[in-house]
Amino acid sequence: MHPVLADAVFPLAEHVAAVSLKEAQVSPAADTHGWNAQQVVEHLILSFRQSTEELQKRLKLDQSPSRSASWLQWIIKIQVCVFHSMTRGVSTSSSLRPRTYIPQDGPELAARLCDEAELLNKTLAESRIAFGMRPCGYHPVYGPLRVEEWRVYHAVHCRHHMRQFDAAIAYAQNHPAEMEQARAAALPLSKPLARNQ
């Protein structure tokens, strides 16, 4: 995996791999934006997948995005790609919100996270060959991005959500009764997470 992605994905995967099934299912208080630890990881997986699908579409068409970035997209892209910062508390797009999923423990979640990141990494390497320094895909928030900008965006995004993941786990560990309730409630109601959500 490219070092820019690896330096963010692998430390997060180590955190994720250490989590139990029960810890991953507790939905924390509103101050951690309400997602349990698994939902944070599912969000990142969906983000990797959405980017991979956009890049694969561009590779198939052999077509760089033709739209230019708006002033707002340009400013936000600078915040992420230059200053390596994301605004906290901003609502995510509907397509990246984890809806239904099969409850999993840390090792399973970490493996899925790494698999999706590796697929994105492979697609970015193919995009470098096909597009060179030109934009190789269009992000709905940041506009057209080049390969290195996609890598930086996903690295910053992983680090941004590591804090949220850690807060959800800390909440779960401090509320053992909720851990048991969450596990019991989640198992019979779970459904597979659709590939194209």
Secondary structure, DSSP 8 states (H G I E B T S, - for coil): --HHHHHHHHHHHHHHHT--HHHHH----GGGTT--HHHHHHHHHHHHHHHHHHHHHHHHHT--------HHHHHHHHHHHTT----TT----GGGS--S-----HHHHHHHHHHHHHHHHHHHHHHHHHHTTS--EEETTTEEE-HHHHHHHHHHHHHHHHHHHHHHHHHHHT-HHHHHHHHHHHHHH-----TT-
